[in-house]
Amino acid sequence: MTLVLSIVAPIFMLIGLGALAAKLELLKAQTGEALTQFVFLFAVPALMFRTIATADFGDAHPLLLWTSYFAGVVPSFALGMVIARRLAGADRRGAVIAGVSASFSNLIFVGIPVAERAFGREGLDALALIISIHLPVMMTVSTLLLERAAVADARSGVTQGPVPAPSVRRTLAQVGRNLSRNALVYGLVGGALWRLTGLPLTGPVAEVLKLLGGTAGPIALFAVGFSLPRYPIRGALRAPVAITALALFVQPLVVLAVGSLLLPPLWLAVAVVAAASPTGVNAYLFATYFRTGEGLSATVIVVSTVVAAVTLTGWIAFMTGA
């Protein structure tokens, strides 16, 4: 357990330091956004490029990893929607936001530093495979469900005004446009293309990628903490606490059950710990875009991040036998 605490404690100390800096206004409010942009535009793409270009995946099949991980996403998403309807009285769009909050783990800002510290380079290789499809799949499915929910809410009189019918083609085009402007995608694709060349990644370019990628973890964690005061806890806590339980307990538990049948030990451990990461900011971005569930998603982000300091420690200890 001492080893696990030495892995997890610095992670949440950095998050706490970021939150303290924001709360005491030691840095300008724009600092958090600047740090986030740096992580998304430079640090993480460089890390993913280097990881994919030089990874050793062995004989394990990525499809089994993806199947195991998303086996946990589906029930968490569905149960999150049910909880929002029954405990929070949410409309259909709000229920989808709750589903996103229960299943959209923060793989970039929390998952990457946790995987790297807990499982080393091999763990980061496995996480990179999950990240490679996580964002496009979650964005596409969430947008489609939100569009369908918006139409249903309009027909039932919950919302006013015309709402366009949901369209798979329009959603895929929209997601495609968003992904085409995402630097993370360029890092993943660039690393895959470099890998196909068979060339070694050496020299000054490799050193720059290493230095940039090395900043991803600590800056991402500080940025997470710095952003937390922006999401105040509001309203009743029954639904947010239940959704947090789905994100931090149910989702990784299902991944563990399915992955135990399909994955080698290291990939299983990475998938479970990734699934046990707290809710990412994407849940709140969806909520603000569709103008529903903002308070619920913001509260889940804060509660899940705080509670994950304990639960992630437990999951890492369990998966590593520490």
Salt bridges, closest charged atoms under 4 A:
ASP91 OD2 - ARG93 NH2 3.15
ASP125 OD1 - ARG121 NE 2.70
GLU147 OE1 - ARG170 NH2 3.38
ASP153 OD1 - ARG92 NH1 3.52
ASP153 OD2 - ARG93 NE 3.23
